[in-house]
Amino acid sequence: MSDAGGVDGHVARRRFGQNFLSDPNTIARIVSAIRPQADEIMVEIGPGLGALTAPLIGGLGHLHVVEIDRDLIARLHERFDAAQLTVHEGDALKFDFAALAGALGANLRVVGNLPYNISTPLLFHLAGVADHLRDMIFMLQKEVVARMAAAPGTAEYGRLSVMLQYRFRIGRLFDVPPGAFRPAPKVTSSIVRLLPLPPEARRAKDEAVFGRVVAAAFGQRRKTLRNTLRAFLDEDDFAALMLDPGLRGERLAVADYVAIANYCCGSRQR
């Protein structure tokens, strides 16, 4: 969602969704929310020109970053030495966060100003490694954060809400106006914190089945569960689950989807 523009001689690249954080007060507020502590293992996604990178290193001592833009990587290497920064060159959507956590022997803190054009698939990617994370603090489009934290029965509640709330406790911290960036995006951003729930809090017997049920329920939002879940449940199944098949997917809580998935794994063997 970048407009044409540049910062410090770097032209923001539209294909990477680059908008660089530049307001000092906003930067300080975000770092204060993150509260980097010495010797924590932290990964910053998309460090860009290093607006957050420098103060994070100041608190941590050493930071890992994932960056795809080779021009920005060169700038990072010029500014920080190996004792301060480890750069993982590549696409965050393909980065193996679990392997890094395993190699370092600790759960990761993951932070960043996420590119708007890949934010949803990146959140799904990170949800898959929740057991290797200590927490995540991101800047995202305000509307995306609203969907992440939405309650059942609201217009914003959907597949992203269910899949993330199944694995994380989600809290919106504060908004960031477009003027805090160069170039300025056309939308307001929000800072959000995600805290992984303990494995015992996640009750799905088969998380792949859970994911398929949720995807089906929201695949056609205007249709009722009787239609969207007909590959999983018939009228007798809805009765056994005490669910109204005339409801739409956005009316069900996360626990309802877990119950459906577990029923499919047990009674129905779907």
N, C-alpha and C positions, 0 to 999 in steps of 0.2 A: 504494500500500500504506500510505497514511497512516491513523493513528488520528485521531480528533477531537482538536484541540488547537491551540494558538497559541504564537507566539513574538513578543515585542516588539509585541503588539497585532495581529499578523497571524494570521488563522486559516488553518491549512494546508488547502489545497484538494485534496480527494480526487481530483478529475478530472485534476489536474495531477501526481498522485503526489508531493506535496510532503512531504518530511521534511528538516528543516533541521539541518545540522551545527552543533553548539554546543560541543563539548568542546575547550578550548584546546590541550591536548596533542595531540589527534588532528589538529587544524588545522595545528599547527606541523609535525607529522610528514609530513603530505601536502605542504605547501609545500616542505619540505626535499627530498622525493622529486622534486618538479617542478623545483626549482632555477631559478626565473625569473631571467633575466639582462636587463640594460638593453638596450633596442632590439629585443628579440625580438618577433615578431608572434604573439600568443597570443589564442585565443578561448576563453572560458569558457562552457560550455553550462549554462543554468539556475543563474545566480548566487544566486538566492533572496534571502536577507537580507544577503548579502555577506561571509559568514564567510571564504571563500577569496579573494574579490574584493579586499579591502583589502590583505592581505599580498602578493598577486600584483602589484597596482599598485605596492606599495612596492619590489618587485624590478625590475619592468619599466619603470615610468614611465607606460605607457599600456597599457590592456587593452580588447579587444573582448569583448562578451558578447551572447549570444542568450537572450532571455527572452520568455515568452508572457504572463505575468501582469502586467496593467497596473498593479495596485496595487504590485507589487514594482518595476516599472519606475519609477514615481513616486518610490519611496523611494530607488532608486539615483541618480536625477537630483538628489535633495535632498542626498545624501551626497557625490557625486563630481561634479567639473566636467568639461567637455568635453575639457580637456587631459589628464585622467586616464582617461576612460572613454568608449567609443563603444557605445551600446546599439542592438542590432538587434532590433527588436520582431517577434516571430513564432514560428512553430513550427520547432524545430530539425530536424524531419523533412523540412521543405520548404526549409530554408535552403541557399543556394548557396555552399558553402564554396570551391568551385573559383573562382567569380567573385570572391570576396573575396581569395583568394590572388593572382589575376591583377591585381586592382586595386591591391593593395599591393606587388606585385612580389616576393613572397617566399613560401616554403612556410610553412604554419601549424603552430603547436603548439596542440593542442586538449585542453582539460582540463574536468573537471566532475564533479559528483555527479549522475549521470544518473538521471532518474526511472525507477523500476523498471518502470512500466507501458508504457514505450516503448523500453526499452533494446535489445532485439533488433532491431527495425526500424531504430533509429537507428544501430546498429553496421553493418548492411548498407548504409545510406545513406552512411555515412562510408567504408566500404570502397570504394565507387565513386569516391571522390576521393583515393585513397591517394597518387597521384602528386603531389598538391598539399599533402601533409602532411609535417612533419618528425618529429613523434611525437604520441602521444595518451596521456594518463594520466587514467584514470577511476576513480570509485568506483561499483561495481555490486554487485548481489546476489551473494553468495559462490557460489551454485550456477551463476550465469551465467558467472562467471569460470572456474569449473571446466570448464564446457562449452567455453569459448573455448580453453583451453589443453590440453584432453584429448588423450591419445594414442590411436591406432587400437587397437581391441579392447577399449576400456573402455566402461562403461555411459554415460559422459558424452559420448563422442565422437559427433558428428552433423554435420548440415549447417552449423551455425554454426561448429563447429571447422574444417571443411574450408575454408569460404569465407574465414574470417579468416586462417587459417594460410597460405593461398595468397598473401596479400598482406602479412602482418605477421609479425614475430617477437614473440611474446607472452610476457610474464613477470608472474606474480603477485607483488606486493611484500609486502603484509601485510593482515591482517584488521582490520575496524573493528566493534566491538560495537554492538548496538542502543542502548545507553545514551549513545552519543556524539551522538545526534540528539534533536531535539524537533519533533514528537512522535516517540517511539521506534517504529521499524518492528518487525515481528515476525520479522525475519530478520537474520542477520549479513551485513555487507558486506565486500568486498575491494577493494583498490587494485590496478589492473592497468596495465601499460605496454605499448603497441603501437608497434613501430618498423617503418615501411614497408620492405619488401624492395625492392631495386632492380628496375626493369622487366625487366632481363635474367634475373633469377631466376625470373620468371613465364613458364612455357613454353607456356601454352595458346595455340593458334593463333586460336581464337575464344572469347573469354571468356563470351559469351552461351551457346554450346553447352556449355562447361564448367559453367556455372551450372545449366543444364537437366539435365545428367547427374547432378550432385550432388543436386539437388532430387528427381529421380526415385528415386535410390538410397535416399534416406532418407524417401521419402513413405510407405512402409509398412515400418517397421523390422523386423518379424518375418518378412518375406518375403525370399527369396533374390534375388541379382542376376539370376538367370534370369528371374524374374518382374518385378522392378522396372525392369530395363533392357531389357525385350523390345522396346520401341519403338526401341532404339538398336542392340542386338547380338543375333545369333543364335548357335547353337552353334559354327559355324565361326569367328565373330568372337571368341568367348571363347578358342577354341583358338589363333587367331592372336595374341591378346594374352597368351596363357599365363596366363589367369585362370580360377579355379575358379568356374563359375556357381552352385555350391551354397553359396557364401559369402554372408553378409549385408553390407550396405553399411558397417557399422562396422568391418569387417576390413581395408578398403582404406586405404592412405595417400594423402596429397594427390597424390603423384606418380602413383599408379595412376589417379586420376580425370583428371589431365592427359593421361595416355596414352590413356585411353578417349576423351576429348573430341577429341584430335588424330587418333585413328584414325577417328572419325566424320567429322571434317572432311576427311580425306584419302581413305582407302580406301573409306569408305562414303558420303561426301558427304551426311551427314544434315542 
